[in-house]
Amino acid sequence: MERSQVLYAMSQLTRYWMITAYDAIIATSVACLALAKMSTSLPSKISP
């Protein structure tokens, strides 16, 4: 492989990992927000 091909492959890989990490962070924050909403709405439903 040529050096330019290696650099291109590395940049593609880095971009893929950055996008994946970004998606994971968004998914985690959304899940945390959903859990927070659920935990705040549950006690009001249980308590009379």
C-alpha positions in Angstrom: 0.0 0.0 0.0 1.1 3.5 -0.7 1.6 6.0 2.1 -1.3 8.2 0.8 -3.6 5.1 0.9 -2.6 4.3 4.4 -3.2 7.9 5.5 -6.6 7.9 3.8 -7.6 4.7 5.4 -6.6 6.0 8.8 -8.5 9.2 8.3 -11.6 7.2 7.3 -11.2 5.0 10.4 -10.8 8.0 12.7 -13.9 9.7 11.2 -15.9 6.5 11.7 -14.8 6.2 15.3 -15.5 9.8 16.0 -19.0 9.5 14.5 -19.6 6.3 16.5 -18.5 7.9 19.7 -20.7 10.9 19.1 -23.7 8.6 18.5 -22.9 6.7 21.7 -22.7 9.9 23.7 -26.0 11.1 22.3 -27.7 7.8 22.9 -26.4 7.7 26.5 -27.6 11.2 27.2 -31.0 10.5 25.7 -31.3 7.3 27.8 -30.3 9.3 30.9 -32.9 11.9 30.2 -35.5 9.2 29.7 -34.6 7.5 32.9 -34.7 10.8 34.8 -38.2 11.6 33.4 -39.4 8.1 34.3 -37.9 8.2 37.9 -39.6 11.6 38.5 -43.0 10.5 37.1 -43.1 7.1 38.9 -43.4 8.3 42.5 -46.3 10.6 41.7 -48.1 7.6 40.1 -47.4 5.3 43.0 -48.2 7.7 45.9 -51.9 8.5 46.3 
